[in-house]
């Protein structure tokens, strides 16, 4: 029996979305921004407040606002106030990586959270929140100045506080989230440059690098964009720079390629064949290398360059992105195999990841599918979960918030 494009399944997704929206409200902290929630939904006082969490939660509650959830707009405004207030470096520009009661806890300028500022501001703009468009324009201008290389057509990783020295490392993760941010910015502003940048990054990262590597996406590069396959080989457990490749990103890239493809078609342009072909290849590789490959069930977190598991913990965001990727491929092709995978992944999540007593979802499970904290701890932010709960209710041609603002929720469902 099909689930996708049915009103009954949409109602279930909506119910779970509301459960998570309510859980996440507790992350808003009086000093500004959104804190790190522990497994019981209480902000951890021993953690600073991270820009990436605050920007992502601003995006999430922009979606809630557009879905008509009372009180959500105030949470969007709370996030915007933090990004235009304590997170902003008034002297040098840009935003601090993290803050605490005394000010900047980490004053470096990292591309990863800066691109989430774009996403959060774009979604808040779509939701009509005051000051959001000004923040979006500021973030786009600043990232264009410091985090974008016209020569390489890719995004840089990080700078020091004063934007005087940049890291020689180049990251695939920051570029993937630059694609997402630029797609949202293109929809909100109508400026084609952001869409073209997204496509340019995707073509190099996936059609040039990953396709020629059995669709195992390279994550780490030097400043000339030569892959660094042994990066962090001695410290493979890392939240943002894991050794090897992380299959969750392969599924996430598959969906992003299909957003680009749908965006081109919506603009009346022919989409190159590689966008669909590579999306299929990425998803197939994700299942091939990472799904229930080590004697247990679920996705392993990372693999080496032969596809063998490295970090075997089951991380929440990985299967969530696989759900979004399965939906996107079903929407693009109508192939029932992707509907089957979609259902398979959801069944596993309901059995193992959804915490119906403590709220939200477990962030990480061990190889026996019991809660653990080898890589991640607590239940910070709801961003990835929206890719399983909201994306399957929207067409691919627009980013989430612009699609909701256009009234496209459940447009294809009976």
N, C-alpha and C positions, 0 to 999 in steps of 0.2 A: 504494500500500500504506500502511495507517495505521501510525503509530508510537506515537501516544499510546494509553495504556491497554494496551500490550503489555509482557509480561515481558522480551522481548529488548531493547527500548529502555530500559526501567528499568535493566537490567544495564549498558548503556552509560553512562547517566547516573551510575550509582553508581561506575563505574570512573573517570570523569572527576572526580567529586566527591572521591574518595580521592586522586587525583593532586594536586588543589588543596589538600586538607587537609594533605598532607605538605609542600607548598611553603610554606604559610603558617606552619608551626611556627617557622621561623627568625625570624619577626617579634618573638617574645617576647624582651624585653631584660631584663638583670639588674637594672637600676635601677627597673624597673616599667613595666608597660604593653606595648604593641606598637608597634614602630618602623615607619618607612617603608622598605619594601624596594625596592631598585633592580631593574633588569632581570635581574640574575643571582641575585636572591634574597638579597642582603646588605643589612643595615640601613644606611641612610645616616647617618653620624655627624654630618653638617652640618645635619640636620633635627631640630627638637624632636620630642617625642613628643606626638601629638595625641589629645585626648580622643575625638573622633569615630572615629578609627581603633581605639583601644583598646576602646571600647564596642561597635563593630561586630564586632571580632574575638572579643570575649567572647560575643556572640550567635552567631557562626559556630561556635565550638567548643562552645557549648551544643548546637547541632544535631548536631555530631559525637559528643558524649557520648550524646545520645539515640539516635543511630544505632549505638552500641556500638563506637566507635573507641577502642582502648586509648590512654591518655595524654592524651586530649582533656580530661578533667575537670580535670587539673592546669593546663591552659591557661586554662580558665574561671576557676579559682580565682586564677590569676595576674592576669587582667584585673580580677576583683573586688577583689583586694588593691590594685591601682593606683587604682581608683575610690574606695575607702574610705581610701586612704592619700595618696600624693603629689598626686593630682589634686584632692582635696577642700580647699576653703577653710575651715579650721576656725574662722576669725574671723567671716566673713560668710555662710557657707553656700554651697551650690552647688559647682560644679566649674570649675577653670581650663580655658581653651580649649587650652592646651598647656603642657608642662613640659620642663625640661632638667635638667642636673646641679645647677644652682644653685637650682632651685625653679620658680616660675611664669615661663614664657617669655612667655605672653600671659595676663594675669590678668582679661581681660574675661569676662563670663558670657553666652555665646551660646546661643540657644535650640536651634539645630541639633544640637550635640553633647549638650545636656541631654536632648533627646528620645531620642537614641540610648542614653543612660544608662538610660532607662526600658526601651527594647527589650532591651538587653543584660541588665539585671537581671531582666526578665520571663522571658526565655529561660532564664537561669541558674536561676531559680526553678522553671520547668517541668522543668529537668534535675536538680532536687533538690540544688543546691549550697548549702553552708552560708553564711549571711549574705546570700544573694541576695534573699530576701523583705524583709529589713530595708532593704537598699539600694533596692529597688523602692518600698517605702512612703515612704522619704525623698525619692526623686526625684519621685514623684507629688505629694507634699505641697508640695515646693519649686516645682515647675513650676506647680502650681495657684495658688500665692501670687504668683509673679512673671511667669510666662510665659503665663498664661491670662486673657483678658478675658471675664467673664460678660456684660458689656454688648454687646460685639461678637461674642461667640461664636467668637473666633478667637485664635490664638497670637501673642504678641509676638516680636520678633526678638532683642533683646539688651539687656544692662545693663552698666554699669560694675562694677568689682569689688565695691563695697559695696552694690549694688542701690539706688543713689540716683538714677541718671539712666538713662532708657531711650531707645533710638534711635527717632527719628520714623519711620524706614523700617519697612514691613511686608513680609514676604516670603512668597511662595507656597511656596517650597521647604521652609521650616521647618514650615509648616502641613501640607504633604503628609506629612512624616515624623512630625508629631504624630499624624496619622490612623493611620499604621502602628503607632506606639508605643501609642496608646490602644487599638487593637484587640487587641494582644497583652496589654496590662494587663487589659482586660475579660475575656479568656479565662482568665488566670491567677488573678485576684482574685475573679471572679464579680460584680464591682461594675458595675452597668449604666451609671453615669455616664460611664465612659470610652468605652463604645460609642456613647452618645448624642452625646458631644462629637465623636467621629470622623465620625459621620453629619452633624452640624451643619456642620463645616468643609467636608466634601465637597460638601454641597448648595450652599453659598455659592460656593466656588471653581469648581465645575464647572457645576452646573445654573443658577446665576445669572450668573456671569461668562463662563466658557468657551463654553457653549452659544450665547450671543449674540455670540460672536466667532469664528464658524466653527470652534469647538473649538480655537482657538489659545489655549492657557492663558496668562493673564497671570501674570507672575512677580513683579512689583514694584508696590508700592502705597505711598501716603502713610498717615499715621496715622489718617485717616478712611476708609481702604479705598477710595480712588479710584485706579484703575490709573495707573501711570506708564509709558506705552508707550515713551518716549524714554530711559528710565533706562540709563546706561552706553552710550549710542549712540556716544560717542567712544572708548570702550575695550571693544569688543564681546567680546574674548577674556577670559573670566573663569570660574574654576572653579565659583563658586557664585552669581554674579550676572551672568550673561551678558546682553547686550543682546538684546531681542526675546524669543522664546520657544524653549524647548528641547523638541523633539518626544519625546525620551526620557521626559520627565515626563508627556506625554500618555498614552503607553502604560502608564506606571506608575500613573497615576490610573485608567485603565480597569480595571486589575486590582484596585485598592483598592475601587472602586465595587462590583465583583462579590463581593469579600470581605464588604462590608457587606450586600449583597443576600442572600448565602448565610447570613450571620449572623442576619439577620432571620427568614429562613425556618426556620433551625434552632431559633429561639426561638418558633416557631409563629405568627409575625406575617406579615402581608401586606407584601411589599416594594413600594415605589412603582415605577411603570413607568419613571421617569426613570433609575433606576440602571442598568438594562440598556440603555436607549436611548442614554444618554450614553456608556456604555462603548463601544458600537458606534461612536458618532460620533467619539469620541476616537481609537480605533484606526484608523478609516478616514482621519481627518485626518493621523495619523502617517505612514501609507503615502503619502497624497496629496502631502504637502508635503516629505517628508524621505527617502523610499526611492529611491535611484538616480536623483536628479533633476538632477544636474549633469554628466552625461556619464560618470560613473564608477558603481561599484556600492557599496552600503552606505548607511547613514544619515548625513546631514549632522548636525552638532552643534546648530546654531541657525538660526532663520529669522526674517525680519522679519514685519510684520503683513499683508503680501500673500502670505506663504508662500514668498518668495524666500530662497535660502540666504544666510546671513551668514558663519558660521564653518563651513567645509566639512570640517574634520577629522572622521574617523570615531572616535568615542569608545566605548570598550568598553561602558560601562554602558547606553548608548542601545539597542543591539541586544539586550543581555541583557534589558532591560525589555520590549522588543518581543516577545521569546520568551515571557516570563511573561504578557504581555497576550494573546498569541495562544492560549496554553494556557487561560487563564481564560475567554476567550470561547468556545472550543470546549467546555470543560466546562459552561458555562452554557447553550449553545444547541445543541450537536451539529452546527453548521454546518460542512461540510467545508472551506469556504474558509479557516477559521482553522487547521485542520490543515495545509493547504497552505502557508500563511504560516509556520507553525511550522517546517516542514521546510525551507523556503527560507532562513529566517534561520539555522538551524543549519548548513546547507550552507555558507553564507557564512562563518560563524564558524570552521568547521573549516578552511576554505581560507586564511583571512586572519588570524584573531586568536589561535588557539591556538598557543602557542609550545612545540612538542614537544621542542625541544632545551634551551632555557633554563629551562623550567618556567612554569607558570601561563599567563596570556594577556597579550598586549600591551595596554597601557592606551589607546593612541592610535595611529591610522594617519593618514597624509596622504591627499591626494585620489587618489594612485596606489596606495593601500593598502600603503604601506611604513611601518615604525615611525617615529614622530615624537614631538615633545614640545612642540607649540605651546600646548596647554592643560594636559595632564597628563604626568607623567613617572614612570618606575618602575612598580612593580606593587604598590601599597599595598592592603591588605585584600581580602577575598574576599566581602564582603557582597552586592553586586549579583549576583555569579555564582550565589549560592544561589537566586536568583529564576528562573534558567534551569535549574538542576540538581535542585533539591529540590521547588520548588513544583509542577512537572508530575507529581509522584508523590504529591500530597496533595489531599484535598478542599478546597474553598474556604471551608468554614464555620468554620474555625479558623485562627489564626495558625500560623506554621511550627512553633515549638517545642511549643506545646500540642497540635498535631495529631500530632507525633511522639510526645509523651508519652502520647497516647491510643491509640497503636498503629495509626495510620491510614496508615502508609506503604504505598503500592502497593495500597491496599484495592480499587481499581477495576480492577486489571490482571489479565490472564489468567494 
